[in-house]
Amino acid sequence: MNNIPIILGPTGSGKTQVADILCRKINGEIISADSRQVYRYLDVGTNKIQTESKQHLINIINPDERFSSGDFFELAVEKIKEIRRNKKIPVVAGGTGLYIKTLIDGGMASLPTADWDLRKKLATLESETLYKKLLEADPLLAEKNKGNTHRLIRALEVYYKTGVPMSRWHAEQKRELSQKFFGRNFFCVGIGMKKDLLIERIKARSAWMVENGIIEETKSVLDMGYPRTSPGFGSIGYSRVFDYLGSKISRADLVEGIFSDTRKYIKRQMTWFKKYPPNIIWIDISDKSVENAATEIVLMLITRK
């Protein structure tokens, strides 16, 4: 089987459970594409679950370390090759859109290094002026990033420094990178459900997190010496716990805050998945089991051989 399944979807949709059952059906192993579950010691807040199938890229760095999409790409490539050497099938599962995009694209585009003097000069210009200048040099990116001053500056910087529009850099490098490791053998399946059902699930999960240890987990990691500013604490929930520990909010407010933040994050996830990756096949599991969803994916994979 040449196709590498990518099981994606919003937080709380059950994608990891589907991936687990899928792996058991096709002799596979899971590669996590979750930017929060890479952190050790932070389990409740990142919703790690036990699976029968082996999971990779879980618990690999400490809370005070940073982990980029480029880091994910390099490790995911290694794991895909390792899993295949062991005569098994890699199954990518997660909801971090940038990780999935980087993997499908074959890596991050290597753009020219920053020219800080040029950036400072460009930063003195109004956003509308930057847009008009970029419209002449790189109309594709100008329209895409209209109103985003930071991106307009970066695109102009690349153009002034190299004479080549940034959109062309992206297109040329994407063509090269997309064939570097696995070609176009990724197969994306989205796990979704009715909005009201998903909301009920994340509401219940928010309460579960508070009842089952996110407060104690936060205290434990702080006691290890990791500061509140650690990247690992950037996961949804921990900032709310800090407020609770500081007596700024009640326990009920803590649950509601986690629920509210998760709901907003899901909205951002779905906005991303509407744009990328293309050609996602969505399976609504509102009225079906994760077992049935996994069986559907198996049949899809068979027909794609």
N, C-alpha and C positions, 0 to 999 in steps of 0.2 A: 504494500500500500504506500504509494508515493505521497498522497495528500496528508498534510498535517492539520488536524482539526484545531480550530481556535474557538473555544466556548466562551462567549462574552455576554455581557448584560449588566443591568444595574445592580447595585448593592442590594442584597436580600432576595434576589430572584431565584437562587438555588443552583447557580451555574456550577459551583464546585461539586455539589452532590451529583449533578448530571454527568460531569466529567469523570467522577469516581466510578459510577456505574458503567459509563462508556469504556473506561480503561479496562474494567473487569471483563467486558464483552470482547474486546479486541486485543487483549494482552498489551495494554499501554501503561504509561506512567505520566503523571501530571507535572507540567511546568507552570508554576504560578506566575501570572502576569498581574500581580497586585503590589503596588508601591508601598503598602503599609505592612504587609505580612513578611517583608524581608527582615523586620526588626525582631531581635530576641527579646524575651521577657514581656513583651506587650502582646498578649494573646486575646484577652477578653475584648479590649478596645478595637482590635483589628479583625475580630470575628474569625479566628483560625478554627478550623474544624478538623477532627480526626477522619481520615479516609482509609479504606482498605488498600487502595492503590498508593504507591509511593509518590510523595510530593517533593518537587525540587524547588529551589530558590525561596524556601521558607526558613526563617530564623538563621539568616546568614551574616547579619551585621549587628553591631551594638546600637543602642538608641541614640548615641551622640555622633554616629557616622552618617555621611550622606551617600545616596545611591541614585545615580542618574539613569535616564533611559539608555544612554550609551553603555553603562555598566550592565544593565539588564540585557541588552542585545548581545554583548560578548559572552555573558554567562549562559544565556539561553541557547546560543549557537553551540557552545560546548556541550550542554546537556542534550540537545537534540542529536548531536553526533554520538554521544555516549550511549544514549538510549537505543539508537539504531544499531550501534555495534553489538549491543546485548540482545539483538533480534526482537526488540519491542517497538511499540509505536508511541511517539511523543504526542501528548495532547496538551495544548496550551489552554489555560483557563484563568480568567481574571477580568477585572473591570477597569483597569488603568489604560485608557485609550491611547496615550502617547507611547506606552510600552508596546502595545499591539501594532501601532503604526510603524514604529521603528523596526520591529521584527519583520513585518511584511515588506517594508521598503528596503530592507537589507542593510540597515544602519543609518547613522546620522550623516547628513551632508557635511562635508568638510569645507567650510567657507573661509574666506580670508580672515586673518586675525584682526582684532580691533585696532582702529586708528583713533586714539583718544582725543588728539588735537582736532581732528576733523569732526568728531562727534560733538565736541564742545562748540564748535562754530555752528554746526547744524542745529544744535539745541537752542541757539539764540533766535531761531526762526519760528514763526507761528505755524501751527499744524496745517492750516490751509495753504501756506506758502510751500511747505514741505510736500504736501500732496500735489500741488501744481508742478513742482520740479520733478517729482517722481513720475507724474503722468507723462511727461515728455520722455523720460529715460526708460521707464518700465511700467507701462500702463496696466499690465496684468496685476502686478503687486500693488500698484497705487489704488486701484479700485477695491482690491481685497482688504487693504489695511487703512482705508480712509478713516481718519479720526483717531488712529492708533499712533500717536507721536513716536513712541519708542521704535516701533517697527518701520515707520517711514524713515526715520533717521538711519536705522541699520541698513535698509535697502539702498538708500542714497549713498551711504558710506561705501558699500560694496561696489556700487556702480562707479563712483568717482575714483575709487582706488584701483579698480581693475579694468574699467571700460566695458564690462560685461554685466548685463542686467541680472539681478539676483534670481529672477524667475528662470533664466537660462541655466544658471548654476544648479538650481534645484532639479530642473528637468534632466540635464545631462548626467548629473551624479546619481539621480534616481534610476536612470536606465542602466548605469554601470552596477550600482549596488543591488538592484533587484535580481540580478543574475549571479551575484557573488557566492551565495550559499545554497539557496533552495529554489531559485527561480520563482515561479508563481504557483507553487504547490500548496498554498495555504487555503483552507476552506473554513469560512467564518459562519458560525451558527450563533444567533442571539437567543438567549433565554429570557422571555418576557412573561408578563401576566397583566391582568386588568389592573388599572390604576388604583382602584379602591382596595383591592386585595393586597397589592404591594404596600400601600400605606398602612394597612392593618398589620402586615408582617413587620414592617420596620418600627411601628409603634410598640408592638410586643417585644421586639428585639431590644429596643432602647430600655424598656423596663427590665428585661432579662439581664442586660449588661450591668445595670446598677445593683440588681439583686445578687448577681453572681460574680462580683469581684473587681469591677473596673476601679472602684475607689481604693481597695486594698492593693490592687496591682500597681496603681499609680504611686501609692505610698512606698511600696517595696522598691520600685525602680528609682525613686528619689533617694531612698535610703542607701542604695548602691553607690550613690554619688553622682548620678547623672542629673544635670541641671534641667530646669523647666524649659530652657531654650533648645533642648536636644531635638533634632529633626524627627525622631521617633514619636515625640509628643505632638507632632503636627497632625496625627490621625484624629478623626472626628471623635469627640468625647473627652479627651484629656484636658483641654482648656476649660471645659465646663467643670470637670472634677477639681481643677485648681480653684475655680471660683467657689465651689462647694467647700473645699478644705479651708478656704479663707473666710468662710461664713458669709459669703456674699449672696449665695442663693440657697434655697432649701433643697431637700432631696427630691421633692416633686418637681421643682424647677430644673433640677439636674436631668431628670428623665425627659422632661419636655424639651430642654435645650438640645439634648442628643438627638431626639426625634426630629426637631426642626432643622438642625444642621444636616442630618442624614437626608432628609427630604430635599433640601436645596442641592446637596451633592448629586443625588440621583437625577435631578433636573439637568445639571451640567453634564452628567454622563450621557444622558439620552440625547442632548443637543449635539454632543460629540459624535455619537453613533449614527446620527442622522446624516452626518457628513462623511464619516470615515469609520471603518473601512467600507469600500463599496461592495454591493452585492451580498450583504448579510442576509442569510435565510433565518427568519425569526420563527421560533416555536413558542406558542403561547401555552404555558402550563397551568393556566388558571383552573382548567377542568380536566387535567390529566396528571398522571404521576411522573416523577422524574425518571422512573424505570421506562415508561413509554416514550418519554422524550429521548432518552439514550438509545432506545431501539430504533426510533426514527432516524437518528443521526447515523447509526450503523448502516441502515439501508441506503442513506444518501451517499455514504462513503463507498459502498459496494458499487453503486451505479456510476461513480466518478472514476472508477479504476481505468 
